[in-house]
């Protein structure tokens, strides 16, 4: 199991990768708002969805590290 610092770093990296995909798909102006919509999660098997799924897994790992 990752320690809290490692889990936080992994989450930050995954969140940045998802953010980059949001910008790629929706543009810099719309990307921040798309984080909070279903469309911001991407279609199944899209690069946006893959980035979102990795980010969610990292978020859950960080959450677990914080409560362990």
DANORJO-V445327 format. One line per field, one symbol per residue. phi: phi as a letter, one per 40 degrees, with the letter a starting at -180 (. if undefined). Layout:
BEGIN
phi: ???
END
This chain:
BEGIN
phi: .ccdccccccccccccccdccdcccbgdccddccdbbccccgcdgcccccccccccccccccdcccbc
END
